């Protein structure tokens, strides 16, 4: 790729202005009049966004960035690295290559990878960047992936696809049938080229909705980053007909919390109890999974209520989520609230409770923050209660 933004002086200018005000920069005179100023500003803005999300790209010299939207929409390195650890083989084809972050990590797990990207300019950018990143086992196709598969006689160990959730006719969508390409309609065609397919969907997609649109699903992976669900992955294998396993991962700064269970396992039962000494709140990946009875059964801890999704125990356990010590349990009534929490400072969470956090704060004049954590919830006897806690983890 021969582009003027790769010149040393422009690259130094871009690096020097990482994090600078784009409004201020846009108003100043272009120090490189032979080069489009908007193009330079885009590189600064996109590289700024890549600093935390894509540190390998950020720290590599002469990387070219697409639009800031492409950087915002691409996988983070942490989720891409985890995703790549789930599968391996000799070959994989990425039907919706984008900025190539996933393929960079797939290149560590597979001998040969193919990056398909219908946007020729973006395909050229990724090819250039992979040269800078010293990735040598990737082929690039600036074409519709359907054409690439049709023209190729190769059988792939894996197909990976992240359908575009921006539909020209319907705007932003999340059902697979509305995404581009339409995976449910093309699934049989894809199986002519591979027996194993990994599909990334919108984090908002309901698991049952995804299962209704797909077939041969073996595993569903729910990946959260710092307790925010980022990716939902459906792993399908041609003619698979066994149990479906839900596998969750919450990637934090210090560790990765994992939890898995078999979907619709008739042998999983939750136990219930009034609040004991410790309180547990599952991470967002587990909350997305819906495996609430399985949490109780696996960790041998009690639920507070069928719909509260909070757990309690007398002995402290290691748990994939937040852990608290319960200091006091009060009834949600005027006297107890006035005596314990009115005009206090506390972090508030509601679970299976009729009032919102905002309404509770306003009604009882509770300021945000501090070291006190209050859970407004319902116990197993359908009583509205407040758990006053201190955070352990």
N, C-alpha and C positions, 0 to 999 in steps of 0.2 A: 504494500500500500504506500503510495507516494502522496502524502498530504502535507501541506505547509505547516500544519499545527505540530508536526513531529520535529520541527527545527529546534535546536538547542535553546535558542533565546525565548521562543514561545513556550516551550516546556518549562523553562525556569520561571517564566512569568506566571504560568498556570499554578505551579507548585507554591510560589510565593504568595498567591492570593487565595489559597485554600481557606475557606471559612469567612472570606470577606463579604461585605454587604453587596449583593448583586445589584441592588438599586443604585448604590453609589458608583459601582464599576460601570454600570450601563450609561451613566451620565458623563463619564470621563472620556477624553479623546482616545481613540484607538491608537496605541503605540506601534501597531503593525498595520499600516493602511493598506498593504497589499493583500491582507488576509481578512476575511469576513469577521467582523467584531462579534456578531451573534454566535458564530461557531466557537470562538475562543471562550466567550462567556459560558456557553453550554458545557464546554470541557471543564471549566472551573466548578460549575455548579454540580455536574455529575460526579466529578472526582471527590468533591466535598462529601457528597452522599455516600460514596464508596469507602470513605475512611474507616468507619466502624463496621459496615456491612460486608465489605469486600477488601479486607486488609492485604491479601496477596496481590490483588490488582493494584491497590493504592501504592504499595511499596515497590512495584515493578516499574522500571523506566519505560517511557514511550508507549504507554497503554493509551489506546483511543477509546473514548466512551461514546455510546449512542446518546439519545435524549435522556434527560433526567427521569422521565417516566419509565423508560426501559430499565434503568438502574433501580428505581423504586419497586418495579414489578418482579424483578429477578429474584431467584432464591438467594438467601444469605449464604455465606460460606459455611456457617455452622450447620444449617439444615441440609445443605447440599452434601456435606461430608458425611453426616449421619445417614442420609438417604442412600448414598453410594455404598455404605457398609452393609446395606440390607440385601444386596444382590451382587452377583459376580459371574464371570464366564469368559468366553473367548471374544464374543462380539455383542455390541449393542448399538441400536440406531435410535437417535433422538429425533422424533418427528417434528418437534416444535422447538428448535435449538435456542432461539433467543440470544441472549448475551453469553451463553455458554458456560455459566457457572456450574451447573449440574454436570456438564460433560467434562469439565476440568477434573472433577472428582471421580466421575465414571472412568476416566482414563487411567486412574490408579488401580481400578478393579478389573478392567477388561483389556485384552490385548489389542483389540481394534474397536474403534467407535466411529459413528457417522453422525455428523451434525447437519440437519436439514433446516433451512431457514428460507422462507419464500421472499423475504426482503433482501435483495442482493447486496445492498449497502451494508446492512447489519451482518450478513454472512461474511463479507470481506473484512469487516472490523474484527469479528471473532477470529478469523483465520490469522490476521496480523497479530492479534493479542496472544494467540496460542504460540506463535513463533517467539514472541517476547517471553512467554511463560515456559518455553522449552517443552511444549507438549508435541510429540511427534507421531502419535498413533491415532490421529483423528483425520478423517476425510470430510470435506465440506461440499455441500450441495445447495446451491442457491436456486431452489426450485420447490414446488409444492411436494410435500412428502409422499402424497399418493402417487405422483408420477415417479418419484425415486424408487418406491417399492415396486411399482409396476414394471419399471425398466430393469430392475435388478433380479438376477436369478439366485441371489444369496439368501440363505436361511440364517436368521439372526437368533442368538441365544435369548436376547431380550429386545423388546420394543419399549421405549419410554416416550410418554406423551403428556404434555401439559397444555390442554386445549385453551385457546384464547377465550376469555370470558367477556370479551367485548364484541357484541354482535351488531353489525351495521344496521340491521332492521329493528332489533329489540333493545339496543343499548347494552348496559352492563347486565350480565346474566350469570347464573350459577348452575342451573340444571345442565347435565351433560348434553342432552339433545339440542340445547340452544347454543352450545359453545361451537367454536370452529377449530378443527374439524369436528363433525358430529360423530363422536366415538361409538355410541350405540349402533348407528347405522353401518359403520365401517368395521365393526368388530370381527365379523367373519372374514373379511378381506385381510385384516391384520393377522389373523390366525393362519393364513396361507403363507405368511412370512416368518412367523415365530410362534412358539407354543407358550411363551411367557411374556406378559405385558404388565408394565407398571404405569398406572394412570394417576396423575396429580389433579385434584379437583379443588374447587373453592372451599376454604375452611368452613364456610357457612352451610355447605351442603349437608343435609340430614343423611345419616348413614343408611337409613331404610330407603330413602329416595335413590341413593347411589346404587344400592343392591337391586332395586326394582328396575333400573336401567341397564344393569350389567348382568353377566352370567359367568360362571366358573370362578367366582371370587374365593380365594383361599385365605388371604390375610387383608386386614384393613389397618394401616398405620396412621396414627394421629401424632403429629409432631408439633410440639410447642417450643417456643424460644422465650426464656425468661417469663414463663407462665402465660404466654399469649399464643394461642393456636395459630400456626402459620401454614401448615400443610396437611392435607388429607390425601392418603395414597391408597389406591385399590390395587392389590396384587392379584392378578388373575392367571390361571394356567388352563390351557385347553383341556376340556372334558373333566376338570376337577369337580368332584361332587361331595367332598367330605365336610367336616366342621369348618366354620369360619372363625378365625382367631382375630381378636382385636388386640393390637399392640400399640401401647401409648409410650411416648417419650417426651419428657420436659427437660430441655437442655438449658442448664443454668451456667453461671460463670464457673462454678466449682465442681459440678457433677452433672450427670444425666440420670433423671429419675425415670425408671421404666416400670410398666405394669401391663400384664396381659391376661386375657381370659377368653374362653370359648363363648361365642355369641349364642344366646338362647340355651344356655346350659340348665337343664331342668334340675340339676343337683345342687345348684347354688341358692342358698337361703340366707337372708339377713336376720340377725338377732337385734333386739331392741332393748334399750335401757334408758332410765333417766340419767341426767348428766352425772358423770363420775369425776375423777380428778383431772383427766386430760381431755382435750378437744382436738379433733383432727379435721382439716378442711382439704379435700383432694385438690391436686393441681388441675389446671384448665384442660389438659389433655384427657385426664380421667373424667372430668365433668362432661366433656364432649362425647366420650365413649358410651356414657349411660350405664356403665357397669357398676352400679351402686350396691346391689346385693353382693356382687362378687368381691368388692372391697371389704365388706363386713366378713364374708366367709373366709377369704384368704388371710387377712390380717388378724382375724379373731377379735374384732372390736365391734362394738354395738352402735347401731344407728339411733339417733334421737327420735326420728319419725320417718315414716315411709317416704315422705316427700321433702324432707329437710336436707338430706345429703351431707349431714355432719355426723361425725362419729366420736365415740367416747370410750375411755378405758380407765381402769384403776392403775395399771402399770404402764409406764412410758415405753413406746415402741418406735422404731425407725419407720417413717411414713413418707410416701411420695406426695408431699404437699406441705401445708403450713401446720405447725403444732403449737398448741397453747396449753397453759396451765389454768384451769378454772379456779378463780379466787372466790367467786360468789355467784349464786343463781338467784335471780329475783323474778317475781311475777310482773308482767307488764300491766301495771295499774298506776293510778295517779299517785298514791302514797309512796310506793316503792320507788317510782321514777323521781319524784321530788326529793326524796331522802338520799338517793344514791347517785343520780346522774344529771339532774337539772343543773344548768350553768357549769357543767364540767367540760373537760377536754377528753375526747376519745376517738379512736378509729372505729367506724361502724360498718358492720356487714349484716345484710338481711338474707335469710334463707327460709323459704316457706313462711312468709310473714306478710300481713296485709298492707303495711305501710312502707313507703319508700324511705331510703336513707335521707333524702332531702326533707321529707315531711317530718321525720323523727327529729332531725337536727333543729328544724324550725320550731316544732312544738315544744321541745324541752330545752331549747337554747344550748345545745351541745356543740362546742367548738371542735374543729377537725384537728387531728394530730395527737401527739403525746405517746405515752407508753401503755396506755390502757386500750384494750381491744374488746369491743362489745358486739356480741352476736345476738341479734333479735331473731328468734325462731319459734318453732312449735315443738313441744315434746310429744312423747308417744301417747300421752293421755289427751292430746289436742289442746293443751294449755299454752297460751302465749307467754313466753319467758324471755329473759335477757341473761346471757352468760357474760359475766365480767371477767376478763382474762388478761394474762400477761403472755407475751409471745416467747416461745422457746426457740423455734426454728422458722 
